[in-house]
């Protein structure tokens, strides 16, 4: 699956390494060393996915992601954040800003390609026209939309995929490893705590709609979504 990928990284060695690795997989890579360069590229080139470094000259990657999510044109753009930060709070901040996934430095090109492949696959999923209703939530798989009553609930790609999978299989308990296989894709190089971070983010998003309790932790086993 080839794609046009925006690679924003101020370190020239890492930028070149990422570009060469992705080109070997058939992707077309558009590289930028700063937020300003990225904006200039995006004004003339459509991209299918963006890889954004956290620390950038002319504005942080975190703030740039927030600005992209406020723009309807890029609200659903798959985004991977590159970061040397490994604290759970930092990772949560990245997801809260709108990143769909993160890769911590140092990383392998093989791992990055697996993450890209999984995100691109998820961005074209859900051609089913069915609606799923669970408690106060309604998920539209075809429109890639979650709502509670008349209110649309904003979700990133990964949160949508995770929630949709669990809502499609209510009351069944899935381990973190099983969720990684089903949601992120078998064979991807992602730590199991990634699931925990996304579950915490989902609960935070669902809490104002009194639906966070539907996403249950089963101690020693994993997670399940309640029918009501």
Secondary structure, DSSP 4 states (H G I P E B T S, - for coil): ---EEEEE-S-HHHHHHHHHHHHHTT-EEEEESBHHHHHHHHTT---SEEEEESS-BTS-HHHHHHHHHHSTTTTT-EEEEEES--SHHHHHHHHHHT-SEEEESS--HHHHHHHHHHHHHHHT------EEEETTEEEETTTTEEEETTEEEP--HHHHHHHHHHHHTTT--B-HHHHIIIIIITT----THHHHHHHHHHHHHHHTTT-GGGEEEETTTEEEE---
